[in-house]
Amino acid sequence: MYPFTARPFRTSRLDLLPLRPGHADEMAVVLSDPALHTFIGGTPDTPQDLRARYTRMTAGSPDPAVSWLNWVIRLREESCLTGTVQATVTPSGHGHTAEIAWVVGTGWQGRGIATEAARGLVAWLEEQRVRHLIAHIHPDHRASAAVAGAAGLAPTDHEQDGEIRWQRIVPR
């Protein structure tokens, strides 16, 4: 429970493993396609930049009330990393709120990996008693919207920085 800690979990095809700086070399390859940055901007990180970012992320939030939870997605059948999922959990009037996100490398897209990982993440967070889940999705990113919908989130009228807020409120 609180403070929240990323622990390994599994879905039917995937192992979701807590992110470590040692994942940077393989993840730099997974995330190397500039097309992944179409909706979020920027360019792919080098392995060194990714390792530094992962080191900062795994050190945790400077705010003790906020939990940064990050996992790599490992496709068991191919024994390789394919992407990441993440959740930033904060206290709120709903108990705890998690802002979630996912990314799957272009070489593994279209195989249901993002959907399976996002569903697994939502289920894991609900087991931790997180009741309010949010994702921010660019209105033109149909694939990510489909993942959010499949994970039980619904679009709202709220827009932030050009992205639509999707949410799921789990009844107590």
C-alpha positions as CSV (number, residue, x, y, z in Angstrom):
1,M,0.0,0.0,0.0
2,Y,1.2,3.5,0.7
3,P,3.8,4.5,0.0
4,F,3.3,2.8,-3.3
5,T,6.1,0.7,-4.7
6,A,6.3,-0.8,-8.2
7,R,6.4,-4.6,-7.8
8,P,6.6,-7.1,-10.7
9,F,3.3,-8.4,-12.0
10,R,2.2,-10.6,-14.9
11,T,-0.5,-10.7,-17.5
12,S,-1.2,-13.6,-19.9
13,R,1.7,-12.8,-22.2
14,L,3.7,-10.1,-20.4
15,D,6.0,-9.6,-17.4
16,L,5.8,-6.0,-16.1
17,L,9.1,-5.5,-14.3
18,P,10.0,-2.5,-12.1
19,L,12.2,-0.1,-14.2
20,R,15.9,-0.1,-13.5
21,P,18.7,2.0,-15.0
22,G,20.1,-1.3,-16.4
23,H,17.1,-1.4,-18.8
24,A,18.4,1.7,-20.6
25,D,20.4,0.0,-23.4
26,E,17.6,-2.3,-24.5
27,M,14.9,0.3,-24.1
28,A,16.9,2.8,-26.1
29,V,16.6,0.4,-29.1
30,V,12.9,-0.2,-28.3
31,L,12.1,3.5,-28.2
32,S,14.5,4.6,-31.0
33,D,11.8,5.3,-33.7
34,P,11.2,9.0,-34.0
35,A,7.6,8.2,-34.9
36,L,7.0,7.5,-31.2
37,H,7.4,11.2,-30.6
38,T,4.8,12.4,-33.1
39,F,2.3,13.3,-30.4
40,I,4.6,13.9,-27.4
41,G,7.4,15.8,-29.1
42,G,11.1,15.5,-28.6
43,T,13.5,12.9,-30.0
44,P,14.6,9.4,-28.9
45,D,17.0,9.4,-26.0
46,T,20.5,7.9,-26.3
47,P,21.2,5.0,-24.0
48,Q,23.2,7.3,-21.8
49,D,20.4,9.9,-21.6
50,L,17.9,7.2,-20.9
51,R,20.1,5.7,-18.1
52,A,20.3,9.1,-16.5
53,R,16.5,9.6,-16.7
54,Y,15.9,6.1,-15.4
55,T,18.3,6.8,-12.5
56,R,16.3,10.0,-11.6
57,M,13.0,8.2,-12.0
58,T,14.0,5.2,-9.8
59,A,15.2,7.6,-7.1
60,G,11.6,8.6,-6.6
61,S,9.7,11.8,-6.4
62,P,11.1,14.6,-4.2
63,D,7.6,14.9,-2.8
64,P,7.1,12.1,-0.2
65,A,3.3,12.2,-0.9
66,V,3.9,11.3,-4.6
67,S,4.9,7.8,-5.8
68,W,6.5,7.4,-9.2
69,L,5.9,3.9,-10.4
70,N,7.5,2.7,-13.6
71,W,7.7,-0.7,-15.3
72,V,9.2,-2.1,-18.5
73,I,7.1,-4.5,-20.5
74,R,8.7,-7.8,-21.2
75,L,7.1,-10.1,-23.8
76,R,7.7,-13.5,-22.4
77,E,7.3,-15.4,-25.7
78,E,10.2,-13.4,-27.3
79,S,12.1,-12.7,-24.0
80,C,12.5,-9.0,-24.9
81,L,11.4,-5.6,-23.7
82,T,8.8,-3.9,-25.8
83,G,7.8,-0.7,-23.9
84,T,6.9,0.8,-20.6
85,V,3.9,1.7,-18.4
86,Q,3.9,4.2,-15.6
87,A,1.8,5.7,-12.9
88,T,2.2,8.7,-10.8
89,V,0.1,8.2,-7.6
90,T,-0.9,11.2,-5.5
91,P,-3.3,11.6,-2.6
92,S,-6.6,13.3,-3.6
93,G,-10.2,13.7,-2.5
94,H,-10.8,10.3,-4.1
95,G,-8.3,8.5,-1.9
96,H,-5.4,8.2,-4.4
97,T,-5.3,9.3,-8.0
98,A,-2.9,7.7,-10.6
99,E,-1.9,9.4,-13.8
100,I,-1.0,6.6,-16.1
101,A,0.8,6.3,-19.4
102,W,2.2,3.7,-21.8
103,V,4.4,3.4,-24.7
104,V,5.2,0.4,-26.9
105,G,8.0,0.4,-29.5
106,T,6.8,0.5,-33.1
107,G,8.2,-3.0,-33.8
108,W,5.7,-4.4,-31.3
109,Q,2.6,-2.2,-32.0
110,G,-0.6,-3.7,-33.4
111,R,-0.2,-6.9,-31.3
112,G,-2.3,-5.9,-28.3
113,I,0.7,-5.4,-26.0
114,A,-0.2,-1.8,-25.0
115,T,-3.8,-2.8,-24.3
116,E,-2.7,-5.9,-22.2
117,A,-0.1,-3.9,-20.3
118,A,-2.5,-1.0,-19.6
119,R,-5.3,-3.3,-18.5
120,G,-2.8,-5.1,-16.2
121,L,-1.6,-1.7,-14.8
122,V,-5.2,-0.6,-14.1
123,A,-6.0,-3.9,-12.4
124,W,-2.7,-3.7,-10.3
125,L,-3.5,-0.1,-9.3
126,E,-7.1,-1.1,-8.3
127,E,-5.7,-3.9,-6.1
128,Q,-3.6,-1.1,-4.4
129,R,-6.9,0.7,-3.8
130,V,-6.2,3.5,-6.2
131,R,-9.7,4.7,-7.1
132,H,-9.2,7.5,-9.7
133,L,-7.2,6.8,-12.8
134,I,-6.3,9.4,-15.4
135,A,-4.6,9.4,-18.8
136,H,-4.0,12.4,-21.1
137,I,-4.2,11.5,-24.8
138,H,-3.7,13.6,-27.9
139,P,-7.1,13.9,-29.7
140,D,-5.5,12.5,-32.9
141,H,-3.8,9.5,-31.3
142,R,-6.5,6.9,-32.1
143,A,-4.3,4.0,-31.0
144,S,-3.7,5.4,-27.5
145,A,-7.4,6.3,-27.2
146,A,-8.3,2.7,-28.1
147,V,-5.9,1.4,-25.4
148,A,-7.4,3.8,-22.8
149,G,-10.9,2.6,-23.7
150,A,-10.0,-1.0,-23.5
151,A,-8.4,-0.4,-20.1
152,G,-11.8,1.0,-18.8
153,L,-11.1,4.7,-19.1
154,A,-13.5,7.1,-20.8
155,P,-12.8,10.5,-22.4
156,T,-14.0,13.7,-20.5
157,D,-14.6,17.2,-21.7
158,H,-11.4,18.3,-19.9
159,E,-8.5,19.3,-22.1
160,Q,-4.9,20.0,-20.8
161,D,-2.0,21.1,-23.0
162,G,-3.9,20.0,-26.1
163,E,-4.7,16.5,-24.7
164,I,-8.0,15.0,-23.7
165,R,-8.3,13.7,-20.1
166,W,-9.5,10.1,-19.9
167,Q,-10.5,8.8,-16.6
168,R,-11.9,5.9,-14.6
169,I,-13.3,6.3,-11.1
170,V,-13.6,3.0,-9.3
171,P,-16.5,2.7,-7.0
172,R,-15.6,1.9,-3.4
